[in-house]
């Protein structure tokens, strides 16, 4: 159980403990986080890998390096209210 539920998660695909794809699957399988907006910010350029992240439940993807305004636009689209 989560002590606090975030409004949105931004994560990379390449992380040390588990990759973003595995993290997405864990988040989507948990009733407490299944509808949580998840954005992936990564240096991945392969369209197939990006599509796999979206199929696994990513709500958005932004390629690194990115402009702050670009990330803020995506975040605003996925935050409630």
C-alpha positions as CSV (number, residue, x, y, z in Angstrom):
1,X,0.0,0.0,0.0
2,X,1.3,3.5,-0.8
3,X,1.7,5.9,2.0
4,X,1.0,8.8,-0.5
5,X,-0.4,8.6,-3.9
6,X,1.3,10.9,-6.4
7,X,-0.8,12.8,-9.0
8,X,1.6,11.7,-11.8
9,X,4.8,9.7,-12.3
10,X,7.7,10.7,-14.6
11,X,10.3,8.0,-15.0
12,X,13.0,6.9,-17.4
13,X,13.0,3.6,-19.3
14,X,16.5,2.8,-18.1
15,X,16.6,2.6,-14.3
16,X,18.9,0.5,-12.1
17,X,16.5,-1.8,-10.2
18,X,13.9,-2.4,-12.8
19,X,13.4,-0.9,-16.2
20,X,10.5,1.4,-17.1
21,X,8.6,-1.4,-18.9
22,X,8.6,-3.6,-15.8
23,X,7.7,-0.6,-13.6
24,X,4.7,0.2,-15.8
25,X,3.5,-3.4,-15.6
26,X,3.8,-3.3,-11.8
27,X,1.9,0.0,-11.6
28,X,-0.8,-1.0,-14.0
29,X,-1.4,-4.3,-12.1
30,X,-1.9,-2.6,-8.8
31,X,-5.4,-1.4,-8.2
32,X,-4.0,1.6,-6.2
33,X,-1.9,2.8,-9.1
34,X,-3.6,1.3,-12.2
35,X,-5.0,4.7,-13.3
36,X,-2.1,6.8,-12.2
37,X,-0.8,8.9,-15.2
38,X,2.8,7.7,-16.1
39,X,5.1,9.6,-18.4
40,X,8.3,8.2,-19.7
41,X,11.2,10.6,-20.3
42,X,14.1,8.7,-21.9
43,X,16.8,8.7,-24.6
44,X,15.2,5.8,-26.4
45,X,14.9,6.5,-30.1
46,X,13.6,3.1,-31.3
47,X,9.9,3.6,-32.2
48,X,9.3,-0.1,-31.4
49,X,10.5,0.3,-27.8
50,X,8.4,3.5,-27.4
51,X,5.3,1.7,-28.7
52,X,6.0,-1.2,-26.3
53,X,6.0,1.4,-23.4
54,X,2.7,2.8,-24.6
55,X,1.2,-0.7,-24.9
56,X,2.3,-1.4,-21.3
57,X,0.4,1.7,-20.1
58,X,2.6,4.8,-20.5
59,X,0.4,7.8,-20.9
60,X,3.0,9.9,-22.7
61,X,6.6,9.8,-23.8
62,X,9.2,12.6,-24.2
63,X,12.6,12.0,-25.7
64,X,15.7,13.3,-24.0
65,X,17.1,15.8,-24.2
66,X,13.9,17.8,-24.0
67,X,12.9,21.4,-23.3
68,X,11.2,22.1,-20.0
69,X,8.3,23.7,-21.8
70,X,7.8,20.4,-23.7
71,X,7.7,18.4,-20.5
72,X,5.4,20.9,-18.8
73,X,2.9,20.7,-21.7
74,X,2.8,16.9,-21.5
75,X,2.4,17.0,-17.7
76,X,-0.4,19.6,-17.9
77,X,-2.3,17.3,-20.3
78,X,-2.3,14.5,-17.9
79,X,-2.9,16.2,-14.5
80,X,-6.5,16.4,-13.3
81,X,-8.1,19.8,-13.2
